Amino acid sequence: MGNIDENLASVNENSLFTIQRRNFPENDEVIPLFTNNWRNQDYSFVANLSNFGTTAVYLVDAYLGTETLLEDGETYSFNVDESISESVDTSRFSLKFDTETMGVEDEDKKLFSLYPNPAKEMVNIQTSLALGTTVEVKIYNMLGQQVYTAKQELKSPTLEVDVSAFNSGVYSVKLTDEAGNKQSTQLIKE
């Protein structure tokens, strides 16, 4: 079923489904989502994951190049810009599932965390990377425009970024280490 306004469906073998009976997701399974007919610029998805147990569900945003771990009831806010084809691409979003239990080894692969989040003036990027490691931090607004970049050698486990001049909204923070490992996390600026 289609709408004259916004549409959202899962894609399975070139068919679109609003409701679909299927097996429980497998590890690393990706379910493409179809979206179209955007009428506004600001949107949000709310995750209802109460029946997923320990399965981690990630919202993959191909336009921003991010994978966001969803929590039950969490809101994922994003923007669309009709003048940017990738922003309104019908295959911009997908869901990725991780059914494996995260162990200590997996937790070590996490490059950084942010605090406070939401932030008003300063955000701290806390990393477990070795001191002396060179990292690059880039911050993008929800239109995919880069609003901040810095490349530096870690002299402490925490990097401070002044976000006071940023407009209120949702941003994507991407950290890349010298080995090419990357992680993106969402930042909310109040």
DRENPA-3360 file (N, C-alpha, C; in nm, 2 decimals, always signed):
BEGIN
1 = MGNIDENL = +0.09/-0.12/+0.00/+0.00/+0.00/+0.00/+0.09/+0.12/+0.00 ~ +0.06/+0.22/-0.08/+0.13/+0.34/-0.09/+0.05/+0.46/-0.04 ~ +0.12/+0.56/-0.01/+0.06/+0.69/+0.04/+0.09/+0.80/-0.06 ~ +0.02/+0.91/-0.05/+0.06/+1.03/-0.13/+0.16/+1.10/-0.05 ~ +0.17/+1.07/+0.08/+0.27/+1.13/+0.17/+0.38/+1.03/+0.20 ~ +0.45/+1.04/+0.31/+0.56/+0.96/+0.34/+0.52/+0.81/+0.35 ~ +0.62/+0.73/+0.30/+0.60/+0.58/+0.30/+0.73/+0.52/+0.36 ~ +0.70/+0.41/+0.43/+0.81/+0.34/+0.50/+0.77/+0.19/+0.49;
9 = ASVNENSL = +0.87/+0.11/+0.43/+0.84/-0.03/+0.42/+0.97/-0.11/+0.43 ~ +0.96/-0.24/+0.46/+1.08/-0.32/+0.45/+1.08/-0.38/+0.31 ~ +1.20/-0.41/+0.26/+1.22/-0.47/+0.13/+1.27/-0.61/+0.14 ~ +1.20/-0.70/+0.07/+1.23/-0.84/+0.07/+1.21/-0.89/-0.07 ~ +1.32/-0.93/-0.14/+1.31/-0.98/-0.28/+1.23/-0.89/-0.37 ~ +1.27/-0.76/-0.37/+1.20/-0.66/-0.45/+1.06/-0.63/-0.42 ~ +1.01/-0.68/-0.31/+0.87/-0.66/-0.27/+0.87/-0.57/-0.14 ~ +0.78/-0.48/-0.13/+0.77/-0.39/-0.02/+0.67/-0.44/+0.08;
17 = FTIQRRNF = +0.70/-0.44/+0.21/+0.61/-0.49/+0.32/+0.60/-0.39/+0.43 ~ +0.48/-0.36/+0.47/+0.45/-0.28/+0.59/+0.44/-0.37/+0.70 ~ +0.38/-0.49/+0.68/+0.37/-0.60/+0.78/+0.42/-0.72/+0.71 ~ +0.51/-0.80/+0.78/+0.56/-0.92/+0.72/+0.59/-1.02/+0.83 ~ +0.55/-1.14/+0.80/+0.58/-1.26/+0.89/+0.71/-1.31/+0.84 ~ +0.81/-1.32/+0.93/+0.94/-1.37/+0.90/+1.01/-1.43/+1.02 ~ +1.12/-1.50/+0.99/+1.20/-1.56/+1.10/+1.26/-1.45/+1.18 ~ +1.30/-1.48/+1.30/+1.38/-1.39/+1.38/+1.51/-1.36/+1.31;
25 = PENDEVIP = +1.56/-1.23/+1.31/+1.68/-1.19/+1.24/+1.80/-1.28/+1.28 ~ +1.88/-1.30/+1.18/+2.01/-1.38/+1.21/+2.12/-1.27/+1.23 ~ +2.24/-1.32/+1.28/+2.35/-1.23/+1.30/+2.40/-1.17/+1.17 ~ +2.42/-1.04/+1.17/+2.46/-0.96/+1.06/+2.36/-0.95/+0.95 ~ +2.24/-1.00/+0.97/+2.13/-0.98/+0.87/+2.10/-0.83/+0.85 ~ +2.08/-0.79/+0.73/+2.04/-0.65/+0.70/+1.91/-0.65/+0.63 ~ +1.82/-0.57/+0.68/+1.69/-0.56/+0.62/+1.68/-0.42/+0.56 ~ +1.68/-0.41/+0.42/+1.67/-0.28/+0.36/+1.53/-0.21/+0.39;
33 = LFTNNWRN = +1.53/-0.08/+0.40/+1.41/-0.01/+0.42/+1.38/+0.08/+0.30 ~ +1.26/+0.09/+0.26/+1.22/+0.18/+0.15/+1.15/+0.30/+0.21 ~ +1.19/+0.42/+0.17/+1.13/+0.54/+0.22/+1.11/+0.63/+0.09 ~ +1.00/+0.71/+0.09/+0.98/+0.81/-0.01/+0.87/+0.91/+0.02 ~ +0.85/+1.00/-0.07/+0.75/+1.10/-0.06/+0.76/+1.19/+0.07 ~ +0.89/+1.23/+0.09/+0.91/+1.32/+0.20/+0.84/+1.45/+0.18 ~ +0.77/+1.50/+0.28/+0.70/+1.63/+0.27/+0.76/+1.74/+0.36 ~ +0.84/+1.70/+0.46/+0.90/+1.79/+0.55/+1.05/+1.77/+0.55;
41 = QDYSFVAN = +1.12/+1.84/+0.63/+1.27/+1.83/+0.64/+1.31/+1.75/+0.77 ~ +1.24/+1.77/+0.88/+1.27/+1.71/+1.00/+1.19/+1.58/+1.03 ~ +1.25/+1.47/+1.06/+1.18/+1.35/+1.09/+1.25/+1.27/+1.20 ~ +1.18/+1.17/+1.25/+1.24/+1.08/+1.35/+1.17/+0.95/+1.34 ~ +1.25/+0.85/+1.38/+1.21/+0.71/+1.39/+1.21/+0.68/+1.54 ~ +1.11/+0.60/+1.59/+1.12/+0.56/+1.73/+1.12/+0.41/+1.73 ~ +1.22/+0.35/+1.80/+1.24/+0.21/+1.80/+1.15/+0.14/+1.91 ~ +1.07/+0.04/+1.87/+1.00/-0.05/+1.96/+1.07/-0.19/+1.95;
49 = LSNFGTTA = +1.16/-0.21/+2.05/+1.24/-0.33/+2.04/+1.21/-0.42/+2.16 ~ +1.09/-0.41/+2.22/+1.07/-0.49/+2.35/+1.07/-0.64/+2.33 ~ +1.06/-0.69/+2.20/+1.06/-0.83/+2.18/+1.19/-0.89/+2.12 ~ +1.29/-0.81/+2.12/+1.42/-0.85/+2.06/+1.52/-0.91/+2.16 ~ +1.49/-0.91/+2.29/+1.58/-0.97/+2.38/+1.72/-0.91/+2.38 ~ +1.82/-0.99/+2.36/+1.96/-0.94/+2.36/+2.01/-0.91/+2.22 ~ +1.92/-0.92/+2.12/+1.96/-0.88/+1.98/+1.98/-0.73/+1.97 ~ +2.10/-0.69/+1.92/+2.13/-0.55/+1.90/+2.08/-0.51/+1.76;
57 = VYLVDAYL = +2.01/-0.40/+1.75/+1.95/-0.35/+1.63/+2.02/-0.22/+1.60 ~ +2.07/-0.21/+1.48/+2.13/-0.08/+1.43/+2.06/-0.02/+1.32 ~ +2.04/+0.11/+1.32/+1.98/+0.18/+1.21/+2.10/+0.23/+1.12 ~ +2.11/+0.18/+1.00/+2.21/+0.22/+0.91/+2.16/+0.33/+0.82 ~ +2.23/+0.44/+0.82/+2.20/+0.56/+0.74/+2.31/+0.57/+0.63 ~ +2.28/+0.52/+0.51/+2.38/+0.52/+0.40/+2.42/+0.66/+0.36 ~ +2.33/+0.76/+0.37/+2.36/+0.90/+0.34/+2.47/+0.95/+0.43 ~ +2.45/+0.93/+0.56/+2.55/+0.99/+0.66/+2.66/+0.89/+0.68;
65 = GTETLLED = +2.65/+0.77/+0.64/+2.75/+0.67/+0.66/+2.76/+0.63/+0.81 ~ +2.65/+0.62/+0.88/+2.65/+0.59/+1.02/+2.57/+0.46/+1.05 ~ +2.60/+0.39/+1.16/+2.53/+0.28/+1.22/+2.50/+0.32/+1.36 ~ +2.37/+0.34/+1.39/+2.33/+0.38/+1.53/+2.27/+0.27/+1.60 ~ +2.32/+0.23/+1.72/+2.26/+0.13/+1.80/+2.13/+0.18/+1.86 ~ +2.02/+0.11/+1.83/+1.89/+0.16/+1.87/+1.86/+0.10/+2.01 ~ +1.80/+0.17/+2.09/+1.75/+0.13/+2.22/+1.59/+0.13/+2.22 ~ +1.53/+0.05/+2.30/+1.38/+0.05/+2.30/+1.33/+0.18/+2.34;
73 = GETYSFNV = +1.24/+0.24/+2.26/+1.18/+0.37/+2.29/+1.27/+0.49/+2.25 ~ +1.39/+0.46/+2.20/+1.48/+0.57/+2.16/+1.43/+0.64/+2.03 ~ +1.45/+0.77/+2.02/+1.42/+0.84/+1.90/+1.54/+0.87/+1.82 ~ +1.54/+0.84/+1.69/+1.65/+0.87/+1.60/+1.60/+0.98/+1.51 ~ +1.65/+1.10/+1.53/+1.61/+1.22/+1.45/+1.70/+1.24/+1.33 ~ +1.64/+1.28/+1.22/+1.72/+1.30/+1.10/+1.65/+1.41/+1.01 ~ +1.72/+1.46/+0.91/+1.67/+1.55/+0.82/+1.68/+1.50/+0.68 ~ +1.59/+1.55/+0.59/+1.60/+1.52/+0.45/+1.61/+1.66/+0.38;
81 = DESISESV = +1.68/+1.66/+0.27/+1.70/+1.78/+0.18/+1.67/+1.73/+0.04 ~ +1.56/+1.78/-0.02/+1.52/+1.73/-0.15/+1.63/+1.77/-0.26 ~ +1.71/+1.87/-0.23/+1.81/+1.91/-0.33/+1.93/+1.82/-0.33 ~ +1.94/+1.73/-0.23/+2.05/+1.63/-0.23/+1.99/+1.49/-0.25 ~ +2.02/+1.43/-0.36/+1.95/+1.30/-0.40/+1.98/+1.19/-0.30 ~ +2.10/+1.19/-0.24/+2.14/+1.08/-0.15/+2.05/+1.10/-0.02 ~ +2.01/+1.22/+0.01/+1.94/+1.25/+0.13/+1.80/+1.19/+0.12 ~ +1.74/+1.19/+0.00/+1.60/+1.14/-0.02/+1.60/+1.01/-0.09;
89 = DTSRFSLK = +1.71/+0.94/-0.10/+1.72/+0.81/-0.17/+1.63/+0.71/-0.10 ~ +1.55/+0.64/-0.18/+1.46/+0.54/-0.13/+1.52/+0.43/-0.05 ~ +1.65/+0.41/-0.07/+1.72/+0.30/+0.00/+1.82/+0.36/+0.10 ~ +1.80/+0.48/+0.15/+1.89/+0.55/+0.25/+1.91/+0.47/+0.38 ~ +1.80/+0.41/+0.43/+1.80/+0.34/+0.56/+1.79/+0.19/+0.55 ~ +1.85/+0.12/+0.64/+1.84/-0.02/+0.66/+1.85/-0.06/+0.81 ~ +1.81/-0.18/+0.84/+1.83/-0.23/+0.98/+1.93/-0.34/+0.98 ~ +2.02/-0.34/+1.07/+2.13/-0.44/+1.08/+2.11/-0.50/+1.22;
97 = FDTETMGV = +2.13/-0.64/+1.22/+2.10/-0.71/+1.35/+2.23/-0.78/+1.39 ~ +2.26/-0.78/+1.52/+2.37/-0.85/+1.58/+2.31/-0.94/+1.69 ~ +2.31/-1.07/+1.67/+2.25/-1.16/+1.76/+2.35/-1.22/+1.85 ~ +2.48/-1.19/+1.83/+2.58/-1.25/+1.92/+2.60/-1.17/+2.04 ~ +2.63/-1.24/+2.15/+2.65/-1.17/+2.28/+2.78/-1.09/+2.28 ~ +2.77/-0.97/+2.32/+2.89/-0.89/+2.32/+2.98/-0.93/+2.44 ~ +3.10/-0.96/+2.41/+3.20/-0.99/+2.52/+3.29/-0.88/+2.54 ~ +3.39/-0.90/+2.63/+3.49/-0.80/+2.67/+3.57/-0.76/+2.54;
105 = EDEDKKLF = +3.60/-0.86/+2.46/+3.68/-0.84/+2.34/+3.61/-0.74/+2.25 ~ +3.47/-0.76/+2.23/+3.40/-0.67/+2.14/+3.39/-0.53/+2.20 ~ +3.38/-0.52/+2.33/+3.37/-0.39/+2.39/+3.50/-0.31/+2.37 ~ +3.61/-0.38/+2.36/+3.74/-0.31/+2.33/+3.74/-0.25/+2.19 ~ +3.66/-0.30/+2.10/+3.66/-0.25/+1.96/+3.59/-0.11/+1.95 ~ +3.52/-0.08/+2.05/+3.45/+0.05/+2.06/+3.56/+0.16/+2.07 ~ +3.56/+0.25/+1.97/+3.67/+0.35/+1.97/+3.65/+0.46/+2.07 ~ +3.52/+0.51/+2.09/+3.49/+0.62/+2.18/+3.35/+0.63/+2.22;
113 = SLYPNPAK = +3.33/+0.71/+2.32/+3.20/+0.75/+2.37/+3.20/+0.90/+2.39 ~ +3.07/+0.95/+2.40/+3.06/+1.10/+2.41/+2.99/+1.13/+2.55 ~ +3.03/+1.24/+2.61/+2.96/+1.29/+2.72/+2.99/+1.44/+2.74 ~ +2.90/+1.52/+2.79/+2.76/+1.49/+2.80/+2.69/+1.48/+2.67 ~ +2.59/+1.40/+2.66/+2.51/+1.39/+2.54/+2.37/+1.38/+2.57 ~ +2.29/+1.48/+2.56/+2.30/+1.60/+2.49/+2.40/+1.70/+2.55 ~ +2.46/+1.78/+2.46/+2.56/+1.88/+2.50/+2.52/+2.02/+2.47 ~ +2.57/+2.12/+2.55/+2.53/+2.26/+2.53/+2.65/+2.33/+2.48;
121 = EMVNIQTS = +2.77/+2.32/+2.54/+2.88/+2.40/+2.50/+3.00/+2.31/+2.46 ~ +3.03/+2.22/+2.55/+3.15/+2.13/+2.52/+3.10/+1.99/+2.52 ~ +3.16/+1.90/+2.44/+3.14/+1.76/+2.44/+3.28/+1.69/+2.45 ~ +3.28/+1.59/+2.54/+3.41/+1.52/+2.56/+3.40/+1.39/+2.48 ~ +3.51/+1.36/+2.41/+3.52/+1.24/+2.34/+3.62/+1.15/+2.42 ~ +3.56/+1.05/+2.48/+3.64/+0.96/+2.57/+3.68/+0.84/+2.49 ~ +3.81/+0.81/+2.48/+3.86/+0.70/+2.40/+3.95/+0.61/+2.48 ~ +3.96/+0.48/+2.44/+4.05/+0.39/+2.51/+4.17/+0.36/+2.42;
129 = LALGTTVE = +4.19/+0.44/+2.31/+4.30/+0.42/+2.23/+4.43/+0.46/+2.30 ~ +4.54/+0.41/+2.26/+4.67/+0.44/+2.33/+4.71/+0.58/+2.31 ~ +4.77/+0.64/+2.41/+4.82/+0.78/+2.40/+4.93/+0.78/+2.29 ~ +4.93/+0.88/+2.21/+5.02/+0.89/+2.10/+4.96/+0.85/+1.97 ~ +4.84/+0.79/+1.98/+4.77/+0.75/+1.85/+4.71/+0.88/+1.79 ~ +4.73/+0.88/+1.66/+4.67/+1.00/+1.58/+4.53/+0.96/+1.54 ~ +4.43/+1.05/+1.57/+4.29/+1.03/+1.54/+4.24/+1.15/+1.46 ~ +4.14/+1.13/+1.38/+4.07/+1.23/+1.31/+3.93/+1.23/+1.36;
137 = VKIYNMLG = +3.88/+1.35/+1.40/+3.74/+1.37/+1.44/+3.67/+1.45/+1.34 ~ +3.55/+1.41/+1.29/+3.47/+1.49/+1.20/+3.33/+1.49/+1.25 ~ +3.27/+1.60/+1.24/+3.13/+1.61/+1.28/+3.04/+1.66/+1.17 ~ +2.93/+1.60/+1.14/+2.84/+1.63/+1.03/+2.71/+1.67/+1.09 ~ +2.64/+1.77/+1.02/+2.50/+1.79/+1.06/+2.41/+1.69/+0.99 ~ +2.28/+1.70/+1.01/+2.19/+1.60/+0.95/+2.17/+1.61/+0.80 ~ +2.23/+1.72/+0.74/+2.22/+1.73/+0.60/+2.35/+1.67/+0.54 ~ +2.44/+1.61/+0.62/+2.56/+1.55/+0.58/+2.67/+1.65/+0.55;
145 = QQVYTAKQ = +2.65/+1.78/+0.59/+2.76/+1.88/+0.58/+2.85/+1.87/+0.69 ~ +2.98/+1.87/+0.66/+3.09/+1.86/+0.76/+3.09/+2.00/+0.83 ~ +3.08/+2.00/+0.97/+3.08/+2.13/+1.04/+3.20/+2.14/+1.13 ~ +3.28/+2.03/+1.14/+3.40/+2.03/+1.23/+3.49/+1.92/+1.18 ~ +3.62/+1.95/+1.18/+3.72/+1.85/+1.16/+3.85/+1.88/+1.24 ~ +3.91/+1.78/+1.29/+4.04/+1.80/+1.36/+4.11/+1.67/+1.36 ~ +4.24/+1.68/+1.33/+4.33/+1.56/+1.34/+4.44/+1.59/+1.44 ~ +4.46/+1.50/+1.53/+4.56/+1.52/+1.64/+4.61/+1.40/+1.70;
153 = ELKSPTLE = +4.72/+1.41/+1.77/+4.77/+1.30/+1.85/+4.71/+1.30/+1.99 ~ +4.67/+1.18/+2.03/+4.61/+1.18/+2.17/+4.72/+1.20/+2.28 ~ +4.69/+1.30/+2.36/+4.78/+1.33/+2.47/+4.71/+1.30/+2.60 ~ +4.58/+1.27/+2.59/+4.50/+1.22/+2.71/+4.39/+1.14/+2.65 ~ +4.32/+1.06/+2.73/+4.22/+0.97/+2.68/+4.09/+1.05/+2.65 ~ +4.09/+1.18/+2.67/+3.97/+1.26/+2.65/+4.00/+1.38/+2.56 ~ +3.92/+1.40/+2.45/+3.93/+1.51/+2.36/+3.81/+1.60/+2.39 ~ +3.83/+1.73/+2.40/+3.72/+1.83/+2.42/+3.69/+1.90/+2.29;
161 = VDVSAFNS = +3.57/+1.91/+2.25/+3.52/+1.98/+2.13/+3.42/+2.08/+2.17 ~ +3.45/+2.21/+2.13/+3.36/+2.32/+2.16/+3.24/+2.31/+2.06 ~ +3.12/+2.29/+2.10/+3.00/+2.28/+2.01/+2.91/+2.40/+2.04 ~ +2.95/+2.50/+2.11/+2.87/+2.61/+2.15/+2.81/+2.69/+2.03 ~ +2.89/+2.69/+1.92/+2.85/+2.77/+1.80/+2.75/+2.68/+1.71 ~ +2.74/+2.55/+1.74/+2.65/+2.47/+1.66/+2.51/+2.50/+1.69 ~ +2.43/+2.49/+1.58/+2.28/+2.51/+1.60/+2.23/+2.39/+1.68 ~ +2.12/+2.40/+1.75/+2.05/+2.29/+1.82/+2.01/+2.19/+1.71;
169 = GVYSVKLT = +2.03/+2.06/+1.75/+1.99/+1.96/+1.65/+2.08/+1.83/+1.68 ~ +2.07/+1.74/+1.58/+2.14/+1.61/+1.59/+2.25/+1.61/+1.49 ~ +2.37/+1.56/+1.54/+2.49/+1.56/+1.46/+2.55/+1.42/+1.46 ~ +2.63/+1.39/+1.36/+2.70/+1.26/+1.36/+2.85/+1.29/+1.38 ~ +2.90/+1.22/+1.49/+3.05/+1.24/+1.52/+3.12/+1.11/+1.47 ~ +3.22/+1.13/+1.39/+3.30/+1.02/+1.33/+3.44/+1.03/+1.38 ~ +3.49/+0.92/+1.44/+3.63/+0.92/+1.48/+3.70/+0.81/+1.40 ~ +3.82/+0.84/+1.34/+3.90/+0.74/+1.27/+4.04/+0.74/+1.33;
177 = DEAGNKQS = +4.09/+0.62/+1.36/+4.22/+0.61/+1.42/+4.32/+0.59/+1.30 ~ +4.45/+0.59/+1.34/+4.55/+0.58/+1.24/+4.56/+0.45/+1.16 ~ +4.49/+0.35/+1.21/+4.48/+0.22/+1.15/+4.36/+0.21/+1.05 ~ +4.28/+0.32/+1.05/+4.17/+0.32/+0.96/+4.04/+0.27/+1.02 ~ +4.04/+0.24/+1.15/+3.92/+0.19/+1.22/+3.83/+0.32/+1.24 ~ +3.70/+0.30/+1.22/+3.61/+0.41/+1.23/+3.49/+0.37/+1.32 ~ +3.44/+0.48/+1.38/+3.32/+0.46/+1.46/+3.24/+0.59/+1.45 ~ +3.11/+0.58/+1.43/+3.02/+0.70/+1.43/+2.92/+0.69/+1.54;
185 = TQLIKE = +2.89/+0.80/+1.60/+2.80/+0.81/+1.71/+2.72/+0.94/+1.70 ~ +2.59/+0.93/+1.74/+2.51/+1.05/+1.73/+2.53/+1.14/+1.85 ~ +2.53/+1.27/+1.82/+2.54/+1.38/+1.92/+2.42/+1.47/+1.91 ~ +2.36/+1.50/+2.03/+2.25/+1.59/+2.03/+2.30/+1.72/+2.09 ~ +2.29/+1.83/+2.02/+2.33/+1.96/+2.06/+2.20/+2.04/+2.11 ~ +2.20/+2.08/+2.24/+2.08/+2.15/+2.29/+2.08/+2.29/+2.25;
% end
